[in-house]
């Protein structure tokens, strides 16, 4: 489910994603700051890593609260839940 938060005068959107890397698959949430920030902006920006929260994977016995994934290891990503403004 999409959640909107206000922090320091700006809106932050929580988006549920599925991520396939060369070694595993993960389901969790990424945060999109600002009304105009798109999912593709996060994927294509200059940062080498993507942060995911509330992460589930078949490799974990219990969900992890936080995980950072190197973007070069990502093969596929899919938005599972988002608002109408967001496109992958």
C-alpha positions in Angstrom: 0.0 0.0 0.0 1.2 3.5 -0.9 1.8 5.7 2.1 2.5 9.4 2.0 4.6 11.1 4.7 5.5 14.7 5.4 9.0 15.3 6.6 10.6 18.7 6.9 8.0 20.3 4.5 8.3 17.8 1.7 6.3 14.8 0.7 7.8 11.3 0.7 6.1 8.4 -1.1 6.6 4.8 0.0 6.5 2.4 -3.0 6.5 -1.4 -2.8 8.9 -3.0 -5.2 10.2 -6.4 -6.4 13.9 -6.6 -7.1 15.7 -9.5 -9.0 19.5 -9.5 -8.6 22.0 -11.9 -10.1 21.8 -13.9 -6.8 18.3 -13.5 -5.4 15.0 -11.7 -5.4 13.7 -9.2 -2.8 10.4 -7.5 -2.0 10.4 -4.3 0.0 9.8 -0.6 0.0 11.7 2.3 -1.5 11.0 6.0 -0.7 10.5 8.6 -3.4 11.1 12.2 -2.2 9.1 15.0 -3.6 6.0 15.1 -5.7 7.8 15.0 -9.0 10.3 12.2 -8.2 9.6 9.1 -10.3 10.6 5.5 -9.8 12.8 5.7 -12.9 14.6 8.8 -11.4 15.8 6.7 -8.4 17.0 3.8 -10.7 18.8 6.1 -13.1 20.4 8.6 -10.8 24.2 8.7 -10.1 24.1 6.7 -6.8 25.5 3.2 -7.0 23.2 1.7 -4.4 19.4 1.6 -3.8 18.0 1.4 -0.3 15.1 -0.9 0.5 13.2 -1.3 3.8 11.0 -4.1 5.2 12.8 -6.5 2.9 11.5 -10.1 2.4 13.4 -12.8 0.5 13.5 -16.6 0.4 17.1 -16.2 1.6 16.0 -14.7 4.9 14.3 -16.6 7.7 12.7 -13.3 8.9 12.3 -10.0 7.0 15.1 -7.5 7.3 14.4 -3.9 8.3 16.9 -2.5 5.8 19.0 -3.6 2.8 21.2 -1.7 0.4 21.7 -3.3 -3.1 24.3 -2.4 -5.7 22.5 -1.2 -8.8 24.9 -3.1 -11.0 23.7 -6.4 -9.6 20.0 -5.6 -10.4 18.6 -7.5 -13.4 14.9 -6.5 -13.0 12.7 -4.3 -10.9 9.0 -4.0 -10.7 6.7 -1.6 -8.9 4.1 -3.7 -7.1 2.1 -0.9 -5.5 2.2 2.7 -6.4 -0.1 5.7 -7.1 -1.3 6.7 -10.5 1.3 9.4 -10.9 4.1 6.9 -10.6 5.4 4.9 -13.6 8.3 2.4 -13.7 
